[in-house]
Amino acid sequence: MARGDDIKSDWARLLWPGLLAAETGVAFAHRVIEALTPALSEAPRPEPVWASPNTIVLELGAARLRRFGPTTQDRTKDRTKDRTRARTPILVCAPFALHDARIADLCEEHSLMAQLGAGGGPLYLVEWLSAQKTQASRRIDDYLADLNVMVDAIGGRCDFVGLCQGGWLSLIYAARFPEKARKLAIAAAPIDTRAGDTPFSALALATPIETYQQLIHLGEGLARGDQAQQFWGLTAQSPEQIHALLESGLPLDSARFLACADLYRAWCDRPLDLPGAYYLEVVDKLYKRNQLAEGQFIALGRQIDLRRLRAPLFLIGARDDEISSPQQTLACARLVGTPPEAIRERIVPGGHLGLFLGAPAMKNLWPEVVAWFRESGR
C-alpha cells in the first residue's frame, strides 16, 4: 500500500500544474497550502553531523565556510611541502534549497568532499544556513556578496564545484568576477530552464507567482522548509528505498549501511527555511523569465553576460534527473565564451541525488573531476 506522504507528493506533482493554470485553481491551492502548513516553531535546529573532518574558518550571518581535511596544526607541520606544490583551492557551493550542505558529505562512501579531498589541495564548502525571520528580505545579491567574502578569505581565486542551485550561483559569481574563478564544475544546475522540462521546472513555470507569494505570507516572510516538504520532500525512507537511491554496494542489513540510512533520514528531516525575497527572485528570474540564459540577469549592479566567461567548464547531468534535466545544465556550453575544447560534458545514469550521493558517482565520476581540476592551463 502506498504511504500517505507518497500519495500526497504524487498528487501534487500530477495535478497542481493543471489546477494552478486556472483562477479557481489558485484559490483552491491557497486552501490546500493553509491546510497542510505546519504550525510555526521557534525550536532550535540540531547541528548537522558531518562525515569528514572539517573546521569552520569563517562564519557570516547567513553562511559558514568550512575547510575540509587536516587540522591547522597538521597543515603547519606540512607547510614547506604545501608551498612547493601550492594548488588552487576548491570551493564547493552547496545548494541553498530544501536540504542542507550535507548533501556533499553525508556518510562514508557517499561523501563528495572525501572524493574531492583525495586530490590533496585546499578544500572548502559553503554551508548556507537556514534563514531567520530577520533575514526575510535577503536576496540573491546578498548571497553573492557572502560568496565574494568567502572567496577572498581563501585567497581571492578558486576552482568552483556548484551543486544544483549552487551551480547557477557559482556560474553567476564567476561571470561577475571572472578573475576569481579558475575552473568550474557545474552539476545538475538549472542554467537554462527552458532546455528540457522536469516536473519541478514545469510546476514552477505553471504556478502563478501569487501562489508563491501566499506561501511566503503563510511562512511570515520565509519560504519554510517544512512547508515545502509537504510536496517536494524526499520519499525514500525505508532501508530498501535508501539503498537504491544511494546505489550502495553494502549489504542491506549491514551495520554500516543501516548507520548511513539513519544519517540520510536525519538529513531529510532537517529542511532549511529560505528568505522569502530570495525564494521569489529565484522562481521569477530563473524559472519564469529564464533571465540567466536570456542574458538579462542583473547581479551586484551588472548585467551578467555569460559570453564573457572563458573559464574551463566541466558540465555534469544525471540522465533521469527529476529536478534539473541534463539539458538545462549542458545548455551552459552554448551560452558561455569558453572555447569548446575547454568544456567537458558528462551525462551519467541515475537521478538527481545520485550525482551527489550515489556510490557509482563517487567511484567513477568525481575522481575524473578531481583529475581535471589538477590539469594545468586554460
ABEGO torsion letter per residue (X at the ends): XBBAAAAAAAAAAAAAAAAAABAAAAAAAAAAAAAABBBBBABBBBBBBBABBBBBABBBAABBBBBBEBBAAAAAAAAAAAAAABBBBBBBBBBBBABBAAAABABBGABAAAAAAAAGBBBBBBBBBBBBAAAAABBAAAAAAAAAAAAAAAGGBBBBBBBEAAAAAAAAAAAABAAABABBBBBGBBABAABGBBAAAAAAAABBAAAAAAAAAAAGGBBBAAAAAAAABBABABAAAAAAAAGBABBAABAAAAAAAAAAAAAAABBBBBBAAAAAAAAAAAAAAGAAAAGABBBGGBBBBAAABABBBBBBBBAABAABBAAAAAAAAAABABBAAABBBBBBBEBAAAAAABAAAAAAAAAAAAAAAABBEX
